[in-house]
Amino acid sequence: MPRAPTFLSPFDAPALVARRGLSSLLTPDGELLDLTAEETRERLTQLPPPLLVHGPAALRALDLTPLSQPVPWFDLLDLFLFVRPATTVAPTPRGLALALGIDPPETIGADLLPVLCETLLDELRHKAATPEGARLRELMVPLTRAGWAWSGEVTDVLGTPHDTTGAHPYEAIRIWKRLPRWEETAPRSAPGSQPVSPNAARQRLREILGENAEIRPGQADFASVATAAFEPRESIGSPNVVLAEAGTGTGKTLGYIAPASLWAEQSDGAVWISTYTRHLQRQIEQELRRLYPGEKILREKVVVRKGRENYLCLLNMEDLLNVASSRGPDGYAALLPMALLARWAEASRDGDLMGGDLPGWFGELFGHGTLFGIADRRGECIHAACPHYQTCFVEHGIRRARQADLVVANHALVLSQAAWASLAPPGLPDEDTTPTRYVFDEGHHIPDAADSAFATALSGLEAAELRRWLLGAEGSRSRARGLQRRLDDLVERLPMIDTPLQAALQAARSLPAPGWSTRLRPESLADESILPPSEDAPALLIPADPAPENPSEAFLRALDQQLRARQTKDPRDGYISAECDLHPVNDDVAAASETLSRALTRLRDPIRLLADRLAAQVEDDAAMDAPTRQRIEAMIRTLHRRAISRLSGWIGMLDALQTPPEPDVTPTFVDFIRTERLPRPRASQGDHDIGLYRHWLDPTIPFVSTIQTPAHGLLLTSATLRDQTGHGDAQNEASWHAAELRLGATHFLKPPIRASVMSPFDYATQTRAYVITDVSGEIPSLAHAFRALFETASGGALGLFTAIRRLREVHRRIHEPLETQGFPLYAQHVDAMDNATLVDVFRTEIHSCLLGTDAMRDGVDVPGEALRMVVFEKTPWPRPDILHRERRRLLSEGRPGDYDDRITRMRLRQAFGRLIRQGNDRGVFVMLDRRMPSRLLSAFPDGVDVRRMSLADALEDIARFLRPQEQENEPPLLQG
């Protein structure tokens, strides 16, 4: 596409809705055309740059080469972000229309785009005379300099800045000068222990739903049961634990919000609500708006918390702006995303870049590298030494959480904070007040979250990142600050910390040096290219000449040699295994581990001494000013979290490597070697990571040990806590026993309270399930089946895969014929969108289809007609890796087959639960694996009609079921 002339107006441009089938093009003369991709490409060469929605997606649909910013076309998403910052919207014409209050037509044509454009510009005109309009005019200075396509039209609407004399041209981007500053408040007292009565919880639930709302008995019962988690604790280390299974449609979120909010008000304490993903955090926050409808009270009562790496770092943003400024005209392109991010940040509730109120498609339009560059980074915050400390989004969130009633977090953050609280040095306050009441929504994911939170990984990437944190960028163009730079001014004030600091920095050179991954296999260097250093790839692959005795690299090479010697090939799919057992240990690995253990000890000890001397200074200097004290305490916490605890874990793992496991003793940990491709853009083709990994055999043991002392009450809830395989008291008891074992509830001192609330949906009437008997596992057969099923459903279908490679290949074969018929196909790992954005698009475009893997199976809420079919490519058996093998063998109580079946049934139940989200939904579940055994069918709710039949017969049956008026006699129910 040609570059846009500066005088072009979007109303003089063609409008384009690009599709892989027929695209819609509105010419400048007003002619509305439906064109093939080839015809569209030809027309665009003869026309000015078009008005469109989501330029990268449009180019992909037309097989055109992507362009870097600033782009020549008028992307309505750009304009929407400028007019309505901090507002999420599905990045499609229909999504924009719904967000703007426009009723979109059934068939979207390019003639809708000028309407959307005029609506946005009208909204901008109303802002022109307001104080917001003045700020927008100032922001147009860097946007115009950056070559933003909308600059001319927006300036015509807003006007030019009244007086820019003496003002820096980038002043509008320097939001840290205008953001509100937080102020310290008095510490919150310890919460009370007032219980919440079941009747009060039911009354609160009625208040949330409204006086005229019909209370669902199951939801009210759930609220009553949940109150047990808010009873006073009877003894230390013995919290009240409630396991509450709530069937889909129960309304469990409001069910636990009712007693949680009551307890928080009565006891003046915070309840932490934890869920598994950022997407689910957003859903819970939306539900809380029903309890706190005003934005002010919502902000006062509710805080969403995530890890630091999710938030905008103002210091990193300032660094990027300074770099762009110093480059003159060469840096103008960087101003475009930064100016729009500045516009967003001033309107953002909490500065959350990942899954918050920054639209998930921002990175697709302006580059994910910008988001990476301005995000807070693990362990690099300098806290009170930062000039933007009192406007920092993260610090705002931490202080708001101390006073909030409800904190919506995720399992990873909650578990890491609980672990830190149990290991923190005495007398060192944490950033967050340790809560006493927890709600774990999607509680069936607790074992997975604990497995990640408490695992130890001594890999090349992890060790190199620690070296980078300690030593900085080591000559690359990265802005990474080393420990020396972060402590420079403190060293001047506290000279006693200089000696351990220098010893630590010297010992850090035993960690993998820049270029380590290219030296793992020296024989492959001649065949592999090396990426140059960049802002996004900090010094990882820079060729260097470290000392040959680098103990970390020697250990990594020994691990790699053992792995390659023991790798096997899977006869089913031809994949070579990426892992092997650690024991028996090769001689080279054993020898290298001893040397590395000593080197890491030499690194850990001076860092410990450094932390101790800093702590002693805080304790001894009563006159120390508050900012310095806060900064030193934050540095001590960071040293422990980022270095000391990690190094201690590595040293313990290396020392244990010398002792083979005893054959008759159940191990506490599972140790193994694994390799994986380095994440791009850090890796060149063929570069890989290698590491020694340690996982708890039962990860719920550390979960319980860290949570049970501070916690007074816990509610673990999900629609799928149990694996129900039959009926009767014995089966019911067995299912609860298995659930308690899996969730770790048996490790608590006080036995948990059990509760189960059935789903209100009539699954026998609203759903059908099919096992297709004549589809092979080959890609052509799968692609044919997916296409036929999606066409029969007229879209609204979710396809789930167990392998990314198979997903991509099926997508490649079916996307064009489906989209030609008006059923757009989106896919995880294919479309450059995050999962939340993909789900937003899928929910908005009711005739679209979506392909995904595990992340799309759990916790996705798509009510109504937008989801009417779920198709599984293959029975979702657990991945047969070393970790699963050992857990299957040692935790299955002698029934390893049952262990596999239980995991698989839980996955099927989660997938089936996506289908029916409202009382009037109808949907079908299709399994394309003819080998799925009948014993797994108990995963489906009672009464679901499960049928084994050919694809052709199933297609006819599905068509009749999804169109009730056309129903005919149906085949008999599957027996067995």
N, C-alpha and C positions, 0 to 999 in steps of 0.2 A: 504494500500500500504506500502511496506517496505521502511525503510529509505535509502536514497541514500548513497552509499559509496563515500568517498571523491575523489576517482580517476575516477569516472564514467564520461564519456563524453556524451553529448546529442546525438551524432551520434552513440553511442553504445546502446542507449535506444530505446524502441519502440516509435512510434508516435501514438497519439490517438486523434480522433475527436469524442467526446462522444455525443450521442443523445439518446433521450428517445425511439426512434425506433431502427433502425439498426445503430450501431456505426461503425466507420471505424478505423481499427487498422493495422498499418504497423509494422511488427515484425522486430527484429534486423537482421533476415535473409533476409529481403526484401520482405516478403510475405504480400500482401495487402488483408485484410479480412474484410467482412461485418458481424458483429456479433450482436446478441441480447444483451440486458443489462446483462442477466444472464451469457451468454457465455463470454462477455467482462470482467465481474468481475472475472470469473474463470481464464481467461488467465492472467489477471494482477497479480494474486497471484503467478504466475510462472515466471514473467518477472521483469526486473529492473523497477524502476519508469519511467514513460513515459515523452515524449515531448508532450506538449499540449498547448491549449490556454484557459485561464480563468479557473483555477483549481476549485474554488468553484462551478462554473456552471457545470463543467464536473462531479464533485462528485454528485451534485443534480440529474443530468440526469441519473446516474447509481445507485442512491439510496445508496450511500456510506456515511459513517460518515465523516464530515468535520474535518480537522486537523488544528492545530494552526501553526503559523510561528515559525521557518523556515520549509517549506514543502519539501518533498523529490523529487517532480517532477520538471521538467524543464518547467516553464511557460513562453511562449514567450512574454507575456505582461510584465513580469519583465524585460526581456532583452530589449524590445522596450523602456520601461521607462528609462532604463540606457543609451541606445544609443541615443534616441531622446526624451529628456526630454521636458516638456511643449508643447507636441504635442498630441492633442486629436485624438483618433482612436476608431472606433467601436470594441469592444472586441470579435471579431470572426475571424476565419481564413481568410474569405473573406475581412473583414475590414482591417486586417493587410496587406494582399496582395495589396489592393488598395492604402494604405498609403505608401507602399514601391515601388509603380510603377510596380507591377507585375499584369499581366492580369489573373485573377483567372478563373479556368474552371467553366463550368455551374454547375457541381456536384463536391462539395468539398470532397476530400478524404484525408486520413492521409498522403499520399505521398507528399502533398503540404507543410507540416510543416517543413521537413528538408530543403526545398528550402527557406522558410522564415528565418529559423535559419541561414543558410549560408549567406543570404543577409545581415542580421543584423551584423553578425560577420565580414563580409567583410567591412562593413561601419565602424565598430569599428577598424579594422586594419588600415584604412586610418587616424584615429584619433590618433593612437599610437605615432607617431613622432611629434605631435603638442603640444602646451602648454595645450590644453584641455586634451590630453592623459596623461600628467603628473598629472593633477588633478584627473583624473579617477584612475590612479594607486594608489594614496594616498587614494582614497575612497575605494579601494578594501581591505584596512587593516581592517576597521570595518566590512565590508560586509563578509569577510572571517571569522572573529571572530564570526559573527552572524550565520554562517552556511548556507549562501546563496548557493543554489544548483548550480548556475552558476559560482561560484567563480573559480573553477579549469579551466574551458574553457576560461573565460574572462581573467584570469591572464596569461594563455598561449598566448593569443592574444596581450595583452597590455604589458606584462612583469611586473616585480616587481618594487616597488619604488626604486630609485637609492640610497637614503640615508635616513634612518628613525632613525638614531642615535639621541637620545635626543628629538625626536618628540613624542608628546602625541598620543597614538593610535587612539584617536577620533578626532584629529585635523581637519580632512577633513570635519567633520560634523559641525564644528563651523563656519558656513558661515557668521555670523554677523561680523567676522573680515575681510571679503573680499568683502562684498556687497558695492555698491557705496553709498556715503553719499550725502544727499540732502543739499543744501545751500539756505539760504534765498535770496529772490530777492526783488527789489523795489516793493512797492504796485502798483497794476494795477489801472490806472485811471478809473473813472466812464465811462461806455461805451457811445458812441455817440448815436444819434437818426436818423441816415441816413436811409431813407426808401429803400426798394428794389423794383425796377420796375418789372412788370410782364415780360417784354421782357428780362431783364437781368437774371431773374430766368430761363426762357426758354433757354437762351444761356448757362448758367451754366449747366443745365441739359444735353444739347447736348454735352458739354465738358466731363461730367462724363461718358456718354454712349459711346462716341467715334464718330469720324467724320462720319463714314459710317453706324452708327446705325440708324435704323428707329425709329423715335420718335412716340410713341403712343399718339394720340391726347388727350386721357383722362389723361395721365401722365403729359403732358405739361400743360393742363388746370388746373390740381390739383396744380402744381407748381405755376401757376399764382395766383390762389385763395389764396394759403398759404402766399403770400407776404403781405396780409392785416394784418397778425399777427405781422408784423415787421414795421408797420407804427408808427410814433411818437405818444405817448400818449397825449391826449388833456387836461386831468385834473387828479389830484391825486385820486387814488382809482377807476379809471375808465379805466381799460386796454382794449385794442382791443381784442375781442374774436372772433375766427373763429371756427365754427362747420363744418367740412368737411368730408362728408361720401364718401369713395372711395371703389368702388366695388372690389371684389377679382380679382387680376390680373392687377389692375391699375398701380401698381408700386409706391404706395404712399410713401414708405420709401425714395427712391431717389427723389421723388417729393417734399418732405419737406426738405431733405438735401440740395437741390440746393439753395433755398432762405435762409435757416438757415446759411449755410456756407458763402454766400455772405454778409449777415448782419454782421456776426461775423468779417469778414475781414474788412469791411468798417467802422464799429463802434468800433472795438477793444474791443469786449465784448464776453461773452460766452453765447451760447444757450444751455439750458439743455433739452435733449431729454429723456423723461421718458416713460417707458413701464411697463408691469405688472409683468413679470417674468424674472428670471435670464437667462433662455433659450432665450427669445426674445432679451435681451440685447446683447447676443452673436451674434444673427442674424443681429442686427443693426450694430454692430462693423464690421462684415464681409462685409456688404454693403458699409461701409465707406472706405474700402480698394480700392474701385473703384475710389473714389475721391482722396485718399492719398495712392497711390500704394506702396510707400517705407516705410519700417518699421520705419525709423528715423522720417520722417515727420508725419507718423500716430501717433507715440508716442508723438510728439510735439503738434499736433493739437487735438487729441482725447484722452479722459480719460474715462474709465468705472468706475463708483462709485457705491459701495454697502455699506451696514452696516458693522461696524467693525467686527462683528462676522464671516464674510465671509473670513477674511484674516489670514494669518500666523502671529502669535505673536512670535517674536524672543526670548523674555524673557521666555515665556512658553516653547519654544523649548529648551532653555538652561537649564531650571529647569528639564525637562524630561531627558536630557542627563546627568545631574549631578546625578539624581536618578539612572539611569542605570549604571553609572560609579561606584557609591558607592556600588552596589549590586554584583560586581564581575561577575563571570560566570553566576549567576542567572539573570543578567541584559543583557546578550548578545542578547537574542531574540529581545529586544526592539531596538537594534541597526539597525536591518534590515530595518524596515520602515523609521526610522529616517535618515539613510544614503541615501536611495532613495529619501526621501523628500528633503534632502540637495542638491542632484543632480538636482532635479526639481527647487528648489527655486533659485539657481544661474542662471538658464535659464529663469525663469518665467518673464513675462512682468510686473506683478503687485502683485504677491504673493496671488492671489485669489484662495482659496481652494475649494470654492463651486460654480461650474458653470463657472470657469475661464479656465486657461490652464492646471490645474491639471486634468488628466483624471478622469472622474466620477467613474470609476471602482476601483480606488485606495483603497477606504475604504472597498470594498468587498474582495480584496485580502489580505489586511494587517490589517483590523480591523478599524471600525469607531471610536473606542475609542482613537486611536492615533490622528486622525484628531480633535476630540473634545478637546483633551488635549493640542494641539498646536495652536488652533484657538484663536484669540482675544476674550475676553469675555465681556459681557455687563457690562459697568461701572467699570471694573477692571483695565483699563489702567492707568499707573502712569505718562504717558506723559514725560515731560522733566526730571523727576527723573529716567527714565529708562536708563540703560547704552547703550541700542541699539536705542535710540531715533532718532539719525540721520541716521540710516540705516533702520528704520521702514518702511515697505511697506505701511501702512496706511498713515503715514505722507508724504511719497513720493507722494501718490495719491492726498492728500489734496493740496499740493503745486503745483503739475502739473495742477490740476483742476483750480487753480487761474489764470493760464496763458493760458489755452487751449481755443480753439474756440468752440468745441463741447464736452459736458459732457453727457455721456450716463448713466442714472440712472434708478431707478425703482420708481414706484408710492409711495411705502412705505417710502423710503428715502426722496424723494422730499417733501412729505406731513409732515413728522416729522420735517424736517428742516424748513419748512415754519411755522409750529406751534411754534417751538423754537424761530424763529426770532421774532414772534409776542409777545412772553412772556419773552424774554431775559432781564436781568437787564440792565438798561441804561449804555451805555459806554463800555459794555463787547463785544468785537468782537467775532464773531462766527468763527469756523474752516473754513467754506466755505464762499466765497463772495456770497451774495444773488443775484441770477440772475434776470434779468428783462424780459427775453424772454424764454418761455417754449413751448415745443411741447409734447403733451400727446398722444403718440401712444397707440393703443388699448384703446381709450378713453372711451369706454363703461364700462370699469372696474373702472372708477373713483369713482362711488358710493361705490363699494365694498371696494376699497382701503381706502377711507375716513372713511368708517364704522369701519374698523380695526384700523386706525391711531388715531381716535378721541374717541374711546370707552374707558371706564374705567372698570377695573376688580379688585375687592377686593376678591382675592381667596387665598386659603391656599398656593398654589405654589408661587404665586406672592409675598405674604407677607413673606413667608419663604426665598425666594430669596433675598428680601431686608434685612432681618436679617443677612443672610449669607454675603451680601455685606458690612454690617456695622460691624459685629462681627467676620467675618472670619469663619474658618472651625469648631471651637468649639470642638476640640479634635479628629476629624476624620483625615484620612490620606490624605485628599484633600490638595492641595496647595493654596487654596483660601486665598487671603490676605484681612484682615479686614481693616476698615478705620484707625484704630490706626497705623497699620503697614505702611500704605501708607503715613501717615502724620508724622511719628516719627521724621524725621530730620527737618521738618518744625516747629514742636512744640518746638524743641530746639532753633530755630532761632526766632520764634514768640510765646513766652509763653502765650500771651493773648488769643490764640485759644484753649489752653488746657482745660479751664473750660467748654466752650460749647461742646467741643469734648467729654469729660467724661460724661457730662449730656446726650448727644445724645446716647452714647454707653449704658448707664444705662437704658435709656428709650426704647432702641431697644429690651430689653428683654420682652417687651409686645407683640412682634411679635411671630408667631408660632415657638416653639423650635424644635430641632431635634427630629424626631419621631412623629411629630404632626399628620400625616395621620393615624397612627395606633391607635391614641386616639380619632379619630372622633366618632367611634362606639365602645366603650369599650367592649360591649358584644361579639364582633367578634374577639377579640384578641386571644382567645384560638384556633381558627380555622385557623388563618392566619400566614404564615411564614414571618419572617423578614429577609431582605437581609442584609448581612454584609456591612459595609462601603467600598467604593472603590474609586479609582481615578475618575471614571465616575459618581458615585452616591454620591455626597458630602453630607454626614451627614443627608440625608433627612429622613431615616427610622431607625436611631439609637435609640433604646429605651433609654429614659431619664426620669428624675423625675423633670420636671419643677414645678414652683410654681402653686398650683391648681387654683389660681385666674388669670392665664394668660388670658387677655381679648380677644386676638385674637382667641385663641382656643375655648373659651366659645362662642364667636360669630359664629364661624364656626360650632360648634355643634348645636347651635340653628337654623342656616340655614338648616343644614342637617335634623333636626327633622321636620321643616316645609315642606321641599321638600318631605320627605318620607310620610308625612301625606297627601299630595295633589297629589302625583304621580298617573297617569292613565296609563292604558294598551291599546295600539292600537289594535283594533280587526282585522286589516288587516294583520299585520305581527307578532303580539304578543310581540312587543317591549314595555318595560316600559319607559315612558317619562323620560327624563333626566333633565327636567326643570319644573318650576312652577312660577306663578305670585308672585311678592313680596307682593302686596296689595290684601286683607287686611293682615296686618302684625301680626304675632303671638306675644303674650305678651313677650315671652322669647326673641324673636328676637329684639323687641323694647328695652327691658331693656339692653340686651347685647350690642346693638348698641350705646347707650348713654355712657356706660362705655368705649367701645373701642374708641369712638370719643375723649373722654378726654385723653385717653392714647396716641393716635396718635398725638394729639395736643402737648402733652408733648414731643413727639419725634420731631415733625416738628420745633418747636420754637427754640430749641438750634441749630439745623442744619441751620436754617435761620441766627441765630446770628453768627455761625461759618462762613458762606458764606459772611456775611456783614463785619466781621472783616478781612477776607482775602482780600475782595475788597478794604476796607479802607487802608490796608497796601500797596496794589499795587498803589493806588492813592497817598498816602503820601510819599512813599519812591522813590524819583526820581532817586536815585543811584542804585536801584535794578538791578542786572544783567539780561540780556535778558532770559537766560534759566529758572531762577527762576520765573521771571514774567510770562513766557509762562506756566510754570507748575502750578502756582497759578491760572491763568485765566482758564486753563483747569480743575482744580479741582472745581472751582466755577461753571463752566458750568455743570460738572458732578453732583455736589450736587443738582443743580436745576433740571436737567433732571431726574436723577436717584432716587432722594428722595423727594425734596421739592414739585415739581409739582405733583408727584404721591400721596404723603401724602395729599396734598390739595384736590386732586380729591376724595380720599377716605373719607376725613372728610366731604366734601360737600355732598357726597352721603349718608353718615350715618346721617347727620343732616337733610337732606331732607326726610329721611325715617320716621321721626316722624310726617310728615304732609301728610295725605292722599290726593291723587289727586282729584281735583274738577271734577265732572262728565261732566260738560258742557264746559270745557276748554280743548283745544287741547294741549297736553303735549309737552314739548320740548324733553324729554328723555323717553326711555322705560327701566324700571328697572325690573329685574327678577333674579331668583336663578337658578343656573345650576350646575350639577355635571358631571364629566368626569373622565375616567381612567387616572391615572398618567402615563406620558411617561416612557417607559422602556429605560435604565435599572434601573430607579429610583424606580420603583414600584414592589412590590411583588404581587402575585395573589390576586385580590380583593381590593387593595389599590386604593383610589380614591381621587379626589380633589373636593372641593365644593367652591362656590363663589357667590358673589353678582355682577351682571353685569349691566352696564349702557351704553346704546347706544343712540346716537342721533336718534330721529324719522326721521329726514331728514339729513343724514350725509353730504350732499353737502353744508349745511349752514356753518359749520366750515371750510370746504374746501375753499369756496369762501371768507370768512372773513379773512382767513390767507394769501390767495394768491393774492387778488386783490390790496392790497396796494403796495407791492414790485413789482408786475408784471406790465409791460407796454404792453405786448402782449402774448396771449395764442392761440395755435392751438390745438384743440381736434379733433382727427381723428380716424376713425375705418371703417371697412367694414360694421359694424352693429350699427351705431348710432341710426337709426330709426327702428321702427316696422311698416312696410308697409303692410296695410291690404286691400288696394284697389287702385283705380285710380281716377283721377280727382283732381281739385284744392282744393276742400274741404278736401278730404282724405289726400292730400299732406300737407296741412296746419295743419291738426290734428296730422299727424305723427311727424311733426317738433315741434309742441307744446308739445307733449308728451315727445319727446327727450330732449327738453330744461328743462322741469320739472325734468326729471330723472337725467340729468347731472348737474343740479343746475345752468344752464345758466340764468334762470330768476332772480337769486339773484344778478347778476352783474348789475352795474348802467347803463352801455352802452349795448344796445341790441346786441346780437351776429350777425355776418354775417353767413349766411347759404350757403352751397354749396354741391352739390352731383354730383359725377362722376360715370357713369355706368361702370360695368364690361365689358371688351372687349370679354368675352367668350360667345360662342354660347351654352348656357345650354340646349336648346331644342335638340341639336344634340349630345352634349357630355355627357349628364347625363340622368338617369332615377331614379325615386323614387317609392318605393313599401311600401304598408301597408299590412302586412301579416294577413290574416283573421282567420287562424286555429291554431295558436300557443297560448297555454294558458300561464299564468304567472308562472306555476310550473317549478321547476328546470329541471326535465327530459325533458320536452318539449322544454325549452329554450336551453338546451345543444344540443339536436338533431338539432335544427334550426341553431344554431351557427356553428356546425360542418358541416352541409350540405352546408351552404352558403359559408363558408371559403373554402371548397373543390371545390365548383363551381367556385369561383374566382381564384383558384390555388394560394391562399395566397394573400398578398398585401391588407389585410383587417384589419380594425380597429373596434373593438367592444367596445361600450360605455355603462357603467352601472350607475345606480342611487344608488346602494348600494354595498359596498365593500364585504359584506358577500355573495351576489349572484354572484359577479364576481369570488370570490375564488372557489365557488362550481362548477360553470360552467367550470372554468379552470381545476379543478381536474378531471372532467369527460371527457374532450375532448383533453387534451394536448397530451396524448400518441397516440391515433389514428391519429391525425393530423401530428405529428412529424414522425410517421412511414411512412407516405406518402410523406415526404419531405417538410412539411409546419411547421417549428418551431413556437411554440406559446410562446410569452412573455406576462407578465402581471404585471401591476402596483400593488403594495401591495402583490405580490407573489415573483417575482424575486428581489433579493437584489441589485437593481440598481436604481440610481436616474432617474428622468424622462428624463433628457437630454440624458443620456446614452441609455435608452430604445429607445428613438426616433432615436438616431444615429444607433443603431442596426437595427431597423425596416426599416430605410431608406436604409441601406446597403444591408440587406438580402431581396431581392425583392419578395421572396416567403414566407416570414414570416408573422405572424399575431400578433396583439397586442391587449390586453384588458386593458381598463383604465376607469377612472372616469372623473370628471370635468377638471382636469389639462390637459388631453389629448384632450379635446374638443376644447379648445381655443388656438389659436396662434401657433399650430404645423404646420410646413411647410415641407411637404413631397411630392415634385413634382415628376411627372413621374409615371412609372409603379409600384413603391413601394407601392402606395396607390391607389387602384381602387375600394374599397368598404368600406362603413361606415355602421355599423349595430348598431341600438339603441335597447337596451333590453326593454326599457319602456319609455313612454312619460315623458320627464324631467320636470314635474311640480315642482314649487318651494317647498322647504321643509316647511311643515306646522308647523313651530315653533312659539313661542310667538312673536318674532321680526317681522316675516313676517305677522302674524295675525294683529298686530297693524298698520303696514305700509299699509297693504291691506285695512284696515278699514278707516284709516285717510288720506291717500295720494292718494286714487283711484278716487277722485272726484265723489264719489257716485256710482262707477261702479267696485266693487271688482272683479267680474268675468273677466272684461276686463284687470284688473291689473295682474291677474294670467296668462291670455292668452298672454299678451304682454311679460312677462318674459319668458314664455315657447317658444314662437315663436323666441325670440332672441337667445335662446340656440340652437334651431333647426337650425337657420341660421348660427350660428357659426360652428356647426358640419358639416353642408352641405358644408360650405366654405373650409373645409379641402380637399374636393375631387378634385377640379380642380384648379391647380396651374400653369399650362402651357397651351398654345394654343392647344397642341395635346393630352392632357389628356382625358381619358374617365373614368367614374365612376358611381357607383350605390349607392343609399342611401336606406337602408332597416329599416323600423320600425316594430318591432315584437309585438307591442301593438295594438291589433285589436280594442281597445276602443278609439284610438286617434281620436278626433273629426275632421270633415272636415274643421271647421273654422280655424284650425291651419295650413292648407296646404298653406296659403298665405305666410308662412315663406320661401317657396322655391322660387327661381327666376322665373320670368315670362317665360313661355314656357316649364317648366319642366314637363315631362310626369309622372304623379302620378297615380299609379295603385293599386287597392285593389284586392288581389287575394290570393289563397291558396299558401302554401309554395311550393308544388310540381310544380304548374304552374309558380310561380315566379322563381324557379330554372332553368326551361327550358328557360324562357324569358331572364333571366340574362345571361345565357350561350350564347344565340344568340347575345345579345347586346354587350357583351365583346369580341365577335369574329364576327366582322362586316361581314365577308365573309359568315357567316352561318345564317344571319338574314332571318327571315321569316315574314309572316304577323303577326301583333301585335294586342293585344286586344285594345278595344277603350279606349280613355282617360277618367279617372274618372271625372264624372260631380259633380258639387256642391262643 
